[in-house]
Amino acid sequence: MIILPAIDIKDGECVRLVKGDYNTAHKVAENAVSTAKTFEAAGAQWLHIVDLNGAKAAQPVNSDIIFNVLHNTGMKIEIGGGIRSMETIDFYLSHGISRVILGSSALNDPQLVKDSIREYGERIAVGVDALNGKVAAQGWTETSSIDYLELAAQMEQYGVKNIIFTDISRDGTLTGPNLKMLDQLNHAVSCNIIASGGVSNLKDIADLLDLKLYGAICGKALYTGALDLEAAIALCGKEKADETC
């Protein structure tokens, strides 16, 4: 399982939110580049970045900061927030971003998902963000009547290989990931599942490993010191080594 430390950018600053509420945004680091370098030094190979302003504006807002991180580290970057057109997808991927995340588009523009998968394959991920099991969109400001498993199955039919699942009620709360929903999702589709939201300590990482997920995104726990990134990556590496014995 890969560990993806997270950087959320709002108004040019590294922030964290609680349950996706923009009013709870608080600064957690001085700048994105130095933060990313710290994650890289701990052994991270992937970085998860969200352009929070972009998510509301429906277009890139903090791309200069994101590219600055890209050019000053050796990590692969997946980016979400405001990616709702093929033009934006082309923009990020042509500039060296490894993977882009479609969120609201998965719900509102299935044709974009189909077209982007046809063009870029596994470099496209879909974010399935749910509140009480129902999919949310538009920067989590709107909740639909679509069940998260239903949307995931539809994405699988379109050829999506990577799904990032967030239980919004757990995001930024340090109360642990929703293991039940993640397990149901992992068994419902053949896609790679990346867990997001609620990770608080090394035990949570072990629990996610037990579910045999593809990846886990870690945010607030890293900034508070509740989770040691190097230890989390080492645990995942040990699991892989054990499987080959």
C-alpha positions, 0 to 999 in steps of 0.5 A: 500500500502506498502512502500519499501525504496530503497538501491542501492549498487555499489562498496560496497557503497550506491548510487543513479543513474539518469535514470539508468545511472551508470555514474551518481552514487553518494554516498548517505549514509555511509553504508547500515546497518545504512541506513536500520536501519534508515528506520526500525526506521521510520516504514518500514517493507520491504526493496528494495535492488539492487546489481548494480554491480551484474546487470552488472556481471549477478551474485551476487557481493555485497551479503555480504553487503546485508546479513549484512543488513538482519542480523542486521534488522528485515525487509523483503528484496527483492533483484534485480540485477544479478539474472539470474539462479536458483542457485542464486535464491536458494542462496538468498532465502535459506539465508533468503531473502524474495523475489528476483526480476528477471529482464533481465531473464523475457525477455531472459530466460522465462523458468527460470521464470516458474521454479522459480515460480513453486519452490518459488511462490510469493517469486519471483517478476519480474521487468518490466523496460521500456523506452518509453514503451519498456522493457529494460534489462541488467542493463538497458543498452539494450532496446528491442522491447517488449511493457511493457504491453505485457511482463507483460501479459506474466508474469501473464500467467506464474503465476507471482504474483508480478511485479515491474514497473519502467519507466526508464525516471523517475528513480532518477529524482524526477519528479513523477511516471508515473501514466498513465502507472502504471494505465494501467498496474494495469488494464491490469493484476491481479498481485500485482503492485509495482511502482518504479521511480520518487517518489518525495513527499507525494503527489506522494504517495497519487496519487499511493494510489489512483491507488490502487497499492500494493506497492511503492519503494522510493529512492532518495526522502528519501535521499534528505529529500523531502519525509518523510518515516514515514509520507508516511507509516502513510498515507498508514496506514490511507488509510487501516484504512479508508477502514475498517471503 
